[in-house]
């Protein structure tokens, strides 16, 4: 099975922690040159220093805030070089705050729409032409199992993640002819800072301890545990590889079996 990414360039978003960082590490281990994209320069430099570079890779960082799409567009315009295209794009950013949809302010939907769908689209637009010229492209969107079954208490996230899922499927239909695949990885409960904040929020609202909430959440998963970010990264890396060239337009849950449908 061909998992070799030597000579490939990957742009990985939200890569200073959690799933994004784990994905960057895994792609570098397979030989890719990584551009880390996030808003914290110090954290980006720390992750960059830890990336495997034994295949002669050249790793870089980009600083941008997904809360400001035009800032992202400007940063990318100054960086993207047609002579040095990206082959892999990993769209990944932290989800919106928890809460019921009916209680959400309209602004919360607008902010989430910009951070997720709009920024994903900007990134796809600036990288796709290079992928077309190379005849090889992998766009991988890290979303949520909520695109299959909405998750209680994540109203804004459920709404926006569903929009990103359908955007992704549309792109897959449009770009497949150019050797570009577009797929979604749907993490379940994964041991990240976001999960910790969700557990704390549930505990505060329910009067339970964080340990009690954590155990309840684990009991919803057939595997009876949370995922490690590296396990989600493994799915991302496979979809980025040459071996996954005929996998296009799909959702891959990485959730220990929690999602209640196929």
C-alpha positions as CSV (number, residue, x, y, z in Angstrom):
1,X,0.0,0.0,0.0
2,X,1.4,3.3,-1.1
3,X,1.4,5.8,1.9
4,X,4.6,7.6,0.8
5,X,4.2,11.4,0.8
6,X,7.8,12.3,0.1
7,X,7.8,15.3,-2.3
8,X,4.3,16.4,-1.3
9,X,3.4,19.6,0.5
10,X,0.6,19.8,3.1
11,X,-1.1,22.8,4.6
12,X,-2.5,21.8,8.0
13,X,-4.9,24.2,9.8
14,X,-5.3,24.5,13.5
15,X,-2.1,22.6,13.9
16,X,-0.8,23.9,17.3
17,X,-2.7,21.3,19.3
18,X,-5.1,18.4,19.3
19,X,-6.1,16.7,16.0
20,X,-4.4,19.4,13.8
21,X,-1.0,18.9,15.5
22,X,-1.3,15.1,15.4
23,X,-2.2,15.3,11.7
24,X,0.8,17.4,10.9
25,X,3.1,15.0,12.8
26,X,1.7,12.0,11.0
27,X,1.9,13.6,7.5
28,X,5.5,14.6,8.2
29,X,6.3,11.1,9.3
30,X,5.1,9.9,5.9
31,X,7.5,12.3,4.2
32,X,5.4,15.5,3.5
33,X,6.7,19.0,3.9
34,X,4.3,20.7,6.3
35,X,3.0,24.3,6.5
36,X,1.4,24.8,9.9
37,X,-1.4,27.4,10.0
38,X,-2.8,28.9,13.2
39,X,-2.8,32.2,15.1
40,X,-0.2,31.6,17.8
41,X,3.3,32.0,16.5
42,X,5.1,30.7,19.6
43,X,3.0,27.5,19.6
44,X,3.5,27.1,15.8
45,X,7.3,27.3,16.2
46,X,7.2,24.7,19.0
47,X,5.3,22.2,16.8
48,X,7.4,22.9,13.8
49,X,10.5,22.1,15.8
50,X,9.1,18.7,16.6
51,X,8.1,17.7,13.1
52,X,10.1,14.8,11.5
53,X,12.3,16.1,8.7
54,X,14.4,13.0,7.9
55,X,13.1,12.9,4.3
56,X,14.6,16.3,3.5
57,X,11.3,18.2,4.2
58,X,11.0,21.9,4.5
59,X,8.5,22.8,7.2
60,X,7.0,26.3,7.5
61,X,4.5,28.3,9.6
62,X,1.7,30.7,8.6
63,X,0.0,32.9,11.1
64,X,-3.7,33.7,10.6
65,X,-6.9,34.0,12.6
66,X,-9.9,32.2,11.2
67,X,-12.2,34.8,12.9
68,X,-10.9,37.2,10.2
69,X,-11.4,35.6,6.8
70,X,-10.0,38.6,4.9
71,X,-6.8,38.4,7.0
72,X,-6.5,34.7,6.1
73,X,-7.0,35.6,2.4
74,X,-4.2,38.2,2.6
75,X,-1.8,35.9,4.4
76,X,-2.4,33.2,1.8
77,X,-2.1,35.6,-1.2
78,X,1.4,36.6,0.1
79,X,2.5,33.0,0.6
80,X,1.0,30.8,-2.2
81,X,3.4,30.3,-5.0
82,X,2.2,28.6,-8.2
83,X,5.7,27.1,-8.7
84,X,5.5,25.4,-5.3
85,X,2.0,24.1,-5.0
86,X,0.3,22.3,-2.2
87,X,-0.9,18.7,-2.7
88,X,-2.7,18.3,0.6
89,X,-5.1,20.6,2.5
90,X,-6.3,19.7,6.0
91,X,-9.1,22.0,7.0
92,X,-9.4,21.9,10.8
93,X,-10.5,24.5,13.4
94,X,-12.0,24.4,16.8
95,X,-15.8,24.1,17.0
96,X,-18.3,26.7,18.2
97,X,-19.2,27.0,21.9
98,X,-21.8,24.5,23.3
99,X,-25.4,25.4,23.7
100,X,-28.9,24.8,22.3
101,X,-29.6,26.1,18.8
102,X,-32.8,27.9,19.9
103,X,-30.8,30.0,22.4
104,X,-28.0,31.0,20.1
105,X,-27.6,34.5,19.0
106,X,-27.6,35.1,15.2
107,X,-24.0,36.4,15.5
108,X,-22.9,33.0,16.8
109,X,-24.0,31.4,13.5
110,X,-22.3,34.1,11.5
111,X,-19.0,33.7,13.4
112,X,-19.1,29.9,13.0
113,X,-20.0,30.1,9.3
114,X,-17.0,32.4,8.7
115,X,-14.5,30.3,10.8
116,X,-15.5,27.0,9.2
117,X,-17.2,27.2,5.8
118,X,-15.9,30.5,4.5
119,X,-12.3,30.0,5.6
120,X,-12.3,26.4,4.3
121,X,-13.5,27.8,1.0
122,X,-10.8,30.4,0.9
123,X,-8.2,27.7,1.5
124,X,-9.6,25.4,-1.1
125,X,-9.7,28.2,-3.7
126,X,-6.0,29.1,-3.3
127,X,-4.7,25.6,-3.3
128,X,-6.8,23.8,-5.9
129,X,-5.2,25.3,-9.0
130,X,-1.8,23.9,-7.9
131,X,-3.4,20.5,-7.2
132,X,-4.9,20.5,-10.7
133,X,-1.5,21.2,-12.3
134,X,0.1,18.4,-10.2
135,X,-2.8,16.0,-11.0
136,X,-2.8,15.1,-7.3
137,X,-4.9,16.8,-4.6
138,X,-6.3,15.8,-1.2
139,X,-8.7,18.1,0.7
140,X,-9.6,16.6,4.0
141,X,-12.1,18.4,6.3
142,X,-12.1,17.6,10.0
143,X,-15.7,18.0,11.0
144,X,-17.8,16.1,13.5
145,X,-20.1,13.0,13.7
146,X,-22.9,15.6,14.0
147,X,-23.1,15.6,10.2
148,X,-24.6,12.2,10.6
149,X,-26.6,12.6,13.8
150,X,-26.9,16.0,15.5
151,X,-25.3,16.1,19.0
152,X,-27.4,17.4,21.8
153,X,-26.2,20.7,23.2
154,X,-24.1,21.6,20.2
155,X,-26.7,23.5,18.2
156,X,-24.5,26.0,16.3
157,X,-21.9,23.4,15.6
158,X,-24.5,20.9,14.3
159,X,-25.8,23.5,11.9
160,X,-22.5,24.7,10.6
161,X,-20.8,21.3,10.4
162,X,-23.7,20.1,8.2
163,X,-23.1,23.0,5.8
164,X,-19.4,22.1,5.6
165,X,-20.3,18.5,4.9
166,X,-22.5,19.3,1.9
167,X,-19.9,21.9,0.7
168,X,-17.3,19.1,0.8
169,X,-19.5,16.7,-1.2
170,X,-20.2,19.3,-3.8
171,X,-16.4,20.0,-4.2
172,X,-15.8,16.2,-4.5
173,X,-18.2,16.0,-7.4
174,X,-16.6,19.0,-9.1
175,X,-12.9,18.2,-8.6
176,X,-12.7,14.5,-8.9
177,X,-11.9,14.7,-12.6
178,X,-8.7,16.5,-11.8
179,X,-7.2,13.8,-9.5
180,X,-8.4,15.8,-6.4
181,X,-10.3,14.0,-3.7
182,X,-12.4,15.8,-1.0
183,X,-13.3,13.8,2.1
184,X,-14.4,14.4,5.6
185,X,-13.1,12.9,8.8
186,X,-15.6,12.9,11.6
187,X,-14.0,12.6,15.0
188,X,-16.0,11.4,17.9
189,X,-15.1,12.2,21.5
190,X,-11.4,12.9,21.3
191,X,-9.0,13.8,24.1
192,X,-8.5,17.5,23.2
193,X,-8.9,20.8,24.9
194,X,-12.3,21.2,23.2
195,X,-13.6,18.0,24.8
196,X,-12.4,19.1,28.2
197,X,-14.3,22.4,27.8
198,X,-17.5,20.5,26.7
199,X,-17.2,18.2,29.8
200,X,-16.7,21.1,32.1
201,X,-19.7,22.9,30.6
202,X,-21.9,19.8,31.0
203,X,-20.8,19.4,34.6
204,X,-21.5,23.1,35.4
205,X,-25.0,22.8,33.9
206,X,-25.9,19.4,35.4
207,X,-24.4,19.8,38.9
208,X,-22.3,16.6,38.3
209,X,-18.6,16.3,38.7
210,X,-16.4,16.3,35.6
211,X,-15.4,12.7,36.3
212,X,-19.1,11.7,36.3
213,X,-19.7,13.5,33.0
214,X,-16.6,12.0,31.5
215,X,-17.7,8.5,32.5
216,X,-21.2,9.0,31.1
217,X,-19.7,10.1,27.8
218,X,-17.3,7.1,27.6
219,X,-20.2,4.8,28.3
220,X,-21.9,6.1,25.1
221,X,-19.0,4.7,23.1
222,X,-18.7,1.0,22.4
223,X,-15.0,1.3,22.8
224,X,-15.6,2.8,26.3
225,X,-12.9,5.4,25.9
226,X,-12.1,8.6,24.2
227,X,-9.9,8.7,21.0
228,X,-6.4,9.8,21.1
229,X,-5.8,12.6,18.5
230,X,-3.2,10.4,16.8
231,X,-6.0,7.9,16.0
232,X,-7.9,10.6,14.1
233,X,-4.6,11.7,12.5
234,X,-4.1,8.2,11.1
235,X,-7.4,8.4,9.1
236,X,-6.4,11.9,7.8
237,X,-3.0,10.6,6.7
238,X,-4.5,7.6,4.9
239,X,-6.9,9.9,3.0
240,X,-4.0,12.1,2.1
241,X,-2.0,9.2,0.6
242,X,-1.7,7.9,-2.9
243,X,-3.4,4.7,-1.7
244,X,-6.7,6.6,-1.1
245,X,-6.9,8.0,-4.7
246,X,-10.3,6.4,-5.4
247,X,-11.9,7.4,-2.1
248,X,-13.8,10.6,-2.8
249,X,-16.8,12.5,-1.3
250,X,-17.2,10.4,1.8
251,X,-17.5,10.8,5.6
252,X,-15.3,8.7,7.8
253,X,-16.3,8.6,11.5
254,X,-13.5,8.0,13.9
255,X,-15.6,7.6,17.0
256,X,-15.1,4.2,18.5
257,X,-18.5,3.1,17.2
258,X,-20.6,5.8,18.9
259,X,-22.5,7.1,15.9
260,X,-25.9,5.4,15.8
261,X,-26.1,4.8,12.0
262,X,-23.9,3.5,9.2
